[in-house]
Amino acid sequence: MTSFATAWQRLRAALRERDAELRLCLRVTIAATLSLAVSHLLNLPLALWTVLTAVILTQMSVGRSLKATTDYLAGTLGGAIFAGAVGALVPHDSEIALACVLAIALVPAALVAAANARFSAAPFTAVIVVLAPTITHLGPIASAFERVIEVAVGCIVGLAVSFVVLPARAYDLAIDAAGRLLGVMAQQLPRLLGGLTRNPDEAAMLRAGEKIGEAFATAQAIALEGTHERMTYLAATPDLAPLLRALLNLRHDLAMIGRTTVPPLPAAVQTHLGPLLVRVGHEAAAYLRASGNALVARQHAAPRHAVDAALNDYAAEMAALSQHGLMRDLPLDAKERVFTLAFELEQLRRSFNDLERCFAEHCDLGNRKWPTQPHAR
């Protein structure tokens, strides 16, 4: 019985970790079956395109679904209108003529899609409009019209499912991604500062920067999807731009700290600053980790007493070393790195201040409902 309970707990934990993916799986399945049913109800000649459209446009978040739908519709309309006009104006009774019509319709559509990713569906639509009549025995105009109707039905079904069936807001996904980014920063910051007091692993330092960059890129991409939700007044949520700027500043701070870690500081400086740097790294990492957890939980920022005290002690020791003349005996490049590090640690404190101000806008939002009226500002 104990083993069964343990297995059940592990299964529940695994399901919670994949909650967003499971929701998407359910939405895609419902969108596919519902679009098939609607296609048969409307007697659409090719239900395949309706189902494919609904599946393609049912994305991880509502914001991403809105973006994908508008782009897909724009590409479909443009490709269908142009290819339909080409097919109607250029005779193509033979296979060679059909190939020429396909080329004439496809080249401009492909060029537009290459210049603007929003119209990426245009070439695909042009091919379908030109070649579908060989299967459905419709004219070019009728083929273009059927294509637009099939895509429109798929768009409507995909969006409806995205809104109704366990909707996932881009805002919530972006906040979770920001929390994970803070966790990655918390993991990497002590390693970056540790390179000042021991021989650093330059490859490890590079990997640390790459991990932070990848986590930030993920959070930024998801946050951009939230703009589509806010523009349609579908979510009464704060603007994510200030939070992204604060996270970007933190990323820059950690990158600059990493640049000061090769080679290690001179032994005379390490004796005075080494233990303080270890303490700053430990307290700052603890603050970032707690802040990430608080952000995901929509709570206020974690207390900063310990990290502020560590930064104050480091600044005081730096002032004492300068006063006693120890800095004058250092090589020029070591002196520059010591003062650069002191400046970057103060910048880190300012970035923590910005992050704390952003938390006030995003706390206590976990239980908000989707509004039915535009959010008043």
Summary of the structure (lengths in Angstrom):
residues: 377
radius of gyration: 28.4
end to end distance: 55.0
largest distance: 93.7
contacts: 1245
relative contact order: 0.09
helix: 80%
strand: 0%
